[in-house]
Amino acid sequence: MSGLTLVTAPQVRPITLTEAKKHLRVDHTEEDDLIDTYIRAATDFCDGFHGFLGRALVTQTWRLTIDEFPTAEIKIPLPPLQSVSSIKYDDGAGVEQTIDPTEYYVDAASEPGWVTPNTSWPTPLDALNAVRIEFVAGYAPTTDSPPDLVANIPYNIKAGIKLILGNLYENREDNVVGTVVNRVPNGAEYLLRRHKFDLSMA
């Protein structure tokens, strides 16, 4: 068995209020709270373990829990992987142990990222959730990023989120008389699907 637990939620969202208002052509502040709610909703639809994309969009920390070590590498879900914070396991006596980072190698360049032991993994307690890997995922900003660029997220993803945002803003009811309102705008799905990650691959 395996599971994912959010340890530290994102501190920023992939689309800023300024970006959102520019996309919506809104130049007043009366609807800032409403637009912020739509930013959150559009982001939640795409981001994280339950998101459409199956990936982390901005920096966030997760814990992957598994029952035992695999024979080789451990694939880390929710790409892109930034780093592995710790690998812990319960030993045969049920005491939590932390593996020294020098004892394993982390590949954060691949999707999904993965971690493999230099020699072999230790033998954990034969129990559920005996192994716990804490990792940081998400697109990280660079030091030379513009002020309104919270992370180096692919433009297709940002454009897709903006289309969802625009759809929420323009269609404030679940159904609009005389029209068909898609749950996800076709253009948004087309843009986002190019970056959709299948969690079963991890």
NORFENUR-V269866 format. One record per run of one state. SS is the DSSP state (@ for helix, = for strand, . for the rest). FROM is the first residue (numbers start at 1). TO is the last residue. Records with the same first field share a line. If there is no record, write none. Layout:
SS: FROM-TO / FROM-TO
This chain:
.: 1-1 / 9-16 / 25-31 / 48-54 / 56-57 / 59-59 / 67-73 / 77-80 / 91-95 / 99-100 / 108-112 / 118-130 / 138-138 / 140-154 / 171-185 / 194-198 / 202-202
=: 2-8 / 47-47 / 55-55 / 58-58 / 60-66 / 74-76 / 81-90 / 96-98 / 104-107 / 113-117 / 131-137 / 139-139
@: 17-24 / 32-46 / 101-103 / 155-170 / 186-193 / 199-201
